[in-house]
Amino acid sequence: MKSLIALAAALVLAAPSSLLGQAQKKAPSRGPDVIFVPTPQEVVEDMLRLANVRKGDVLYDLGSGDGRIAITAAKKYGIKATGIDIDPERIREANANAKKAGVTDRVQFRQEDLFQANFRDATVVTLYLLPDLNVKLRPKLWNELKPGTRIVSHQFDMGKWKPEKTLESEGRTIYFWTVPEKGKRPNL
């Protein structure tokens, strides 16, 4: 009887930590690194054009906010798109916006820390982060994305990794890079 009680007590004590482990996988324990500032729709359109988004692409928007980049990509180009944001309020808003736009079959939003997230299957990555976050993210982009993956950043560059193209849109700069082959990466 004592062993049965001890087993029950152990299960009760173990359950919260296992549930906590699951919750940590789904919901990051830290807050956003940037405040949410929406990308103007014209800039969204220009970002997607600069990235040469086309049928068959898989787009990930890192720091996706209200979801407008992923939603526009799915609606305009018919592609699969995923938004990743750490803020649960932005995820709720993005999901509501995707439902209103009728693209929930092609778009998903995940509440995750983008430094922990898996987006290896991306062919296009979009960003509107701060310069230091872009630089911090660069090794993950280089190490995890396939060579040839296109990256577009609204307003902020990647430090010493020089963009292949830039575009001015609505008084803002859009930067474009292609993930290089491992042996052809600049020494930064």
C-alpha positions in Angstrom: 0.0 0.0 0.0 2.8 2.4 0.9 4.5 1.7 -2.4 1.2 2.5 -4.2 0.9 5.8 -2.4 4.5 6.6 -3.1 3.9 5.8 -6.8 0.8 8.0 -6.9 2.7 10.9 -5.2 5.6 10.5 -7.6 3.1 10.7 -10.6 1.4 13.8 -9.2 4.8 15.5 -8.6 6.1 14.5 -12.0 3.0 15.6 -13.9 3.4 19.4 -13.5 7.1 19.3 -14.7 6.1 17.3 -17.7 3.3 19.6 -18.5 5.6 22.6 -17.9 8.1 21.0 -20.4 5.3 20.8 -23.0 4.2 24.4 -22.3 7.8 25.6 -22.7 8.0 24.0 -26.1 4.8 25.7 -27.2 5.2 29.1 -25.5 8.6 30.8 -25.2 9.4 31.9 -21.7 10.7 35.4 -22.7 9.0 38.4 -24.3 9.5 40.0 -27.6 12.9 41.6 -28.5 11.2 44.3 -30.6 7.9 46.2 -30.4 5.3 45.5 -33.1 5.4 48.0 -35.9 3.4 46.8 -38.9 5.0 46.8 -42.3 3.0 49.0 -44.7 1.2 46.9 -47.3 3.1 48.5 -50.2 6.4 47.5 -48.6 5.0 44.0 -48.1 4.3 43.8 -51.8 7.7 45.1 -52.7 9.4 42.7 -50.3 7.7 39.7 -52.0 8.5 41.1 -55.5 12.2 41.6 -54.5 12.3 38.0 -53.2 10.9 36.9 -56.5 8.2 34.8 -54.7 6.7 32.2 -57.1 4.5 29.1 -57.1 6.1 26.3 -55.0 8.0 28.6 -52.6 7.7 28.0 -48.8 7.9 31.4 -47.0 8.7 32.0 -43.3 8.1 35.4 -41.8 10.3 35.7 -38.7 8.7 38.1 -36.2 5.4 37.9 -38.2 3.3 40.3 -36.1 -0.2 40.6 -37.5 0.6 38.1 -40.3 0.3 40.4 -43.2 3.4 39.2 -45.1 2.5 35.5 -44.8 -1.1 36.2 -45.7 -0.2 38.4 -48.7 2.2 35.7 -50.0 -0.4 33.0 -49.7 -3.2 35.0 -51.2 -1.2 36.6 -54.1 1.1 33.7 -55.0 -0.8 30.7 -53.7 2.2 29.5 -51.6 2.5 28.0 -48.2 3.6 30.5 -45.6 4.4 30.3 -41.9 4.7 33.2 -39.5 6.7 32.9 -36.3 6.3 35.3 -33.5 7.0 35.1 -29.8 4.0 37.3 -28.8 0.7 35.3 -28.2 -1.4 38.4 -28.9 0.2 38.8 -32.3 -0.4 35.1 -33.1 -4.1 35.4 -32.2 -4.4 38.5 -34.4 -2.5 36.9 -37.3 -4.8 33.8 -37.1 -7.9 36.0 -37.1 -6.5 37.9 -40.1 -5.7 34.7 -42.0 -9.3 33.5 -41.4 -10.7 36.8 -42.7 -8.5 36.6 -45.8 -9.5 33.0 -46.4 -6.0 31.5 -46.4 -6.0 29.3 -43.4 -5.4 26.3 -45.7 -2.0 27.8 -46.7 -0.9 29.8 -43.7 0.0 28.9 -40.2 1.3 31.0 -37.3 3.5 29.6 -34.5 4.3 31.2 -31.2 8.0 30.4 -30.9 11.3 32.0 -30.2 12.7 32.4 -33.8 16.2 31.5 -32.5 14.8 28.1 -31.5 12.3 27.6 -34.3 12.7 25.2 -37.2 12.3 26.8 -40.6 14.8 24.7 -42.6 12.3 24.0 -45.4 12.0 27.7 -46.3 12.8 28.9 -49.8 12.1 32.5 -48.8 12.5 34.2 -45.4 11.2 37.6 -44.5 12.3 39.8 -41.6 11.4 43.0 -39.9 13.7 42.9 -36.9 16.4 45.1 -35.5 19.9 45.2 -36.9 21.5 43.4 -33.9 18.9 40.7 -34.1 19.5 40.2 -37.8 23.2 39.9 -37.2 22.6 37.4 -34.3 20.2 35.4 -36.6 22.7 35.3 -39.5 24.5 32.1 -38.3 21.2 30.2 -37.9 20.2 31.3 -41.4 23.5 30.2 -42.9 23.7 27.0 -41.0 20.1 25.8 -41.3 18.8 27.1 -44.7 19.6 25.5 -48.0 21.9 27.5 -50.3 19.8 29.6 -52.6 17.2 30.4 -50.0 16.2 34.1 -50.5 16.1 36.4 -47.5 14.4 39.8 -47.5 14.6 42.3 -44.6 12.5 45.4 -44.2 14.5 48.4 -43.0 17.5 46.7 -41.5 20.6 45.0 -42.9 22.8 42.1 -41.7 25.9 44.0 -40.7 28.9 43.1 -42.7 27.0 40.6 -44.9 26.3 43.0 -47.8 23.0 42.7 -49.6 22.8 41.6 -53.2 20.0 44.1 -53.9 18.3 47.0 -52.1 15.0 48.7 -52.9 13.5 51.9 -51.6 9.8 51.6 -50.9 7.6 54.2 -49.2 10.7 55.8 -47.8 12.0 52.5 -46.4 14.8 50.3 -47.5 14.4 46.6 -48.3 17.4 44.4 -48.4 17.9 41.1 -50.3 20.3 38.2 -49.9 20.7 34.7 -51.1 22.1 32.1 -48.7 25.5 31.2 -50.2 27.0 27.7 -50.6 29.0 26.8 -47.5 32.4 27.2 -49.2 31.4 30.6 -50.6 30.3 32.4 -47.5 32.0 35.7 -46.8 34.4 35.7 -43.8 32.6 38.1 -41.4 
